[in-house]
Structures are given as C-alpha cells and as structure tokens.
Amino acid sequence: MKTKRIAFLGGGNMAEAILGGLLAGDVALAGNIVASDISEARRAWLVKEYGIDVTDGNAVAVSGADVVVLAVKPQQVAEVLGSARKAFTETQLLVSICAGL
C-alpha cells in the first residue's frame, strides 16, 4: 500500500483522520498522498502538519491516483465529482466517506 498514490477530495476533519492514521500506521508515505481543498489556509495547514501534497484542483488530485477518497459534505459531491470526472480512470478505486453515499 505504501507505493499507492492516495488522493483525498476534501481535506477536512474526516480526511485528516484517515490520512493521519495512514501516516501514523506507516501504511502510506506522505509523498504519495494528495488532498484537494477549496481553502488555501487548510491546504497550507495540511502541508505543514503532514507534509502531503495539496491542490485546489480536484482533477489534479485524481490524476495519477490509485485510490481516491471522497471526503466532502454530501451537498458538495456533485460539484466535486463533476470537476474531477475527466481525470478518473477505470483502474482507480473510489471510496466515499460521505454520509449517505
């Protein structure tokens, strides 16, 4: 799993809990994790706290990822997936941690 590229669409508390666990458990490398978030301040904090890659582009995060974790509020799903749609491939695993999805 350490060699897998993991993308988080959304860098909020739920995403942080998972990515923090992946790093603390030595399951993934910080250099193989990317998170997209609309907040510049949140992106900067994730870089400082965890040393992961960040972006404001959902498609950028998805591109090249092996696993994509959908970690946004349910009302944001359509917009987030729509903006990343063209970057998805048939081989990627999409995991949703959205309530109700």
N, C-alpha and C positions, 0 to 999 in steps of 0.2 A: 504494500500500500504506500510505502514511503516514496516510491517513484511516481505515483499517480499525481496528476495535476488536479487540484480541487478548487472549484470556483463557487463562491457564495454570492448569490444575487440578493443583496441586502446585507448590511454589516452591523445590524442592531444587536440587542442583547442575546437573542436566541442563537444567531450566527456566532457571536462571540463565545457563547458557552460551548458550542460544538467545536469550533476551531481551537479554542483554548484547551479542550480535552484532547484533541488530536495531537496538539503540540506537546502537552504535558505528558501524555502517554507514549510519546515517541512513535506515534503511528504515522505521522506526516512531518515533512520538513517545511519550515516557514517559506522557503523559496519555491515551494510547489503549491502554495495557497494564494489565491487572489480573491479579493472581495470587491464588489461594486457597491457603491452607496451614493446617494444624492448629496449627502452632507460632506462638505470639504473638511470640516472640523472632525467629523467621525472618521473619515479616511485617514487623516493625519494621526489621530489617536491610535488607530489600528496598526499603522506602520510603527509608531513609537513603542507601543505596548508589545506587539507580537512580531514585528519585522516581516510581515507579509506584504505581498504586492497589493496595490489598490488601484481602482479606476472609477471614473464616473460613468463609464460606458458598459452597459450590460452585455452587449455583443462582444466587446473586448474581453470581458471576463470569461465568457463562454468559449470563445475561440481557443482551441487547443486544450481545453479541459477534458479530463476523463470522467469526472464526476461533477455534477452541477447541483448545488443545494439551493432550493428556492426558499428564501428566508425573509419574506416581506409580509406585510399585512394583507389579508385576503382582498381588500379593496384595491390593492396595487398590482395584483397578479397579472391582469390582462395587459396593463401598460408595460410592465417589466418583461413579460414573456414576448409581447409584441415587438419590443425594441431589440430583443435578442434572437428572435425567430430564425433569421437567416444564418446565424452563426452555429446553430445546433447541427449535429451530425447523427447518423443512425447508431453510432457506436457509443455515444455518451449515455451515462446513467443520470437521470434526473430524479432527485429526491426532494419531495416537498415537506417542509415542516410548518406549512401554513395551516392555521386552524381551519378545519372543514375541507381541506383539499388533500 
